[in-house]
């Protein structure tokens, strides 16, 4: 009877060990798939971030161009205003000296 109990216990231990090995293999396989998925996700994220950095650099280039154009337009506006004021004062001075 004691021998039957020992055999049953040994069979139970072997089955338990086999069951643990199967569960470990399944877990390892799932972990490998998870790691592969995360690696592909990381690669896509890095690609997206690099593309975003390129777009930001392009926008900064356009921003500096717009600021340059704005500065140029302000300078031309000041030049035109100055020219109108000088010519207006010249016309006013000539008209004043002709009337005297």
C-alpha positions as CSV (number, residue, x, y, z in Angstrom):
1,X,0.0,0.0,0.0
2,X,2.8,2.4,0.9
3,X,4.4,1.6,-2.5
4,X,1.2,2.5,-4.3
5,X,1.1,5.8,-2.4
6,X,4.8,6.6,-3.4
7,X,4.1,5.7,-7.0
8,X,1.0,7.9,-7.1
9,X,3.0,10.7,-5.5
10,X,5.9,10.3,-8.0
11,X,3.4,10.3,-10.9
12,X,1.8,13.4,-9.5
13,X,5.1,15.2,-9.1
14,X,6.1,14.2,-12.7
15,X,2.8,15.5,-14.0
16,X,3.1,18.7,-12.0
17,X,6.6,19.2,-13.3
18,X,5.4,18.6,-16.9
19,X,2.5,21.0,-16.4
20,X,4.9,23.6,-15.0
21,X,7.2,23.1,-18.0
22,X,4.3,23.6,-20.4
23,X,3.1,26.7,-18.6
24,X,6.7,28.1,-18.6
25,X,7.0,27.4,-22.3
26,X,3.7,29.2,-23.0
27,X,4.7,32.1,-20.8
28,X,8.1,32.4,-22.5
29,X,6.5,32.3,-26.0
30,X,4.0,35.0,-25.0
31,X,6.8,37.1,-23.5
32,X,8.9,36.8,-26.7
33,X,5.8,37.9,-28.8
34,X,5.3,40.8,-26.4
35,X,8.9,41.9,-26.7
36,X,8.8,41.7,-30.5
37,X,5.6,43.8,-30.6
38,X,7.2,46.4,-28.3
39,X,10.3,46.5,-30.5
40,X,8.2,47.2,-33.6
41,X,6.2,49.8,-31.8
42,X,9.3,51.5,-30.6
43,X,10.7,51.6,-34.1
44,X,7.5,53.1,-35.4
45,X,7.5,55.7,-32.6
46,X,11.2,56.6,-33.3
47,X,10.3,57.0,-37.0
48,X,7.4,59.3,-36.2
49,X,9.4,61.4,-33.8
50,X,12.2,61.8,-36.4
51,X,9.5,62.9,-39.0
52,X,8.0,65.3,-36.4
53,X,11.5,66.8,-35.7
54,X,12.0,67.3,-39.5
55,X,8.6,69.0,-39.8
56,X,9.4,71.3,-36.8
57,X,12.7,72.3,-38.4
58,X,10.9,73.1,-41.6
59,X,8.4,75.2,-39.8
60,X,11.1,77.1,-38.0
61,X,12.8,77.8,-41.3
62,X,9.5,79.2,-42.7
63,X,9.0,81.2,-39.5
64,X,12.4,82.9,-39.9
65,X,11.5,83.6,-43.5
66,X,8.2,85.2,-42.5
67,X,9.9,87.3,-39.9
68,X,12.4,88.4,-42.4
69,X,9.7,89.4,-44.9
70,X,7.8,91.2,-42.1
71,X,10.9,93.1,-41.2
72,X,11.5,94.0,-44.9
73,X,7.9,95.2,-45.3
74,X,8.2,97.4,-42.2
75,X,11.4,98.9,-43.5
76,X,9.8,99.6,-46.9
77,X,6.8,101.1,-45.2
78,X,9.0,103.4,-43.1
79,X,11.0,104.3,-46.2
80,X,7.8,105.2,-48.1
81,X,6.5,107.2,-45.2
82,X,9.8,109.1,-44.9
83,X,9.8,109.8,-48.7
84,X,6.2,111.1,-48.6
85,X,7.1,113.4,-45.6
86,X,10.2,114.7,-47.3
87,X,8.5,115.3,-50.6
88,X,5.5,116.9,-48.9
89,X,7.7,119.2,-47.0
90,X,9.6,120.1,-50.2
91,X,6.3,120.9,-52.0
92,X,5.1,122.9,-49.0
93,X,8.4,124.8,-48.8
94,X,8.3,125.6,-52.5
95,X,4.7,126.7,-52.3
96,X,5.5,128.9,-49.4
97,X,8.5,130.5,-51.1
98,X,6.5,131.1,-54.3
99,X,3.7,132.9,-52.4
100,X,6.1,135.3,-50.8
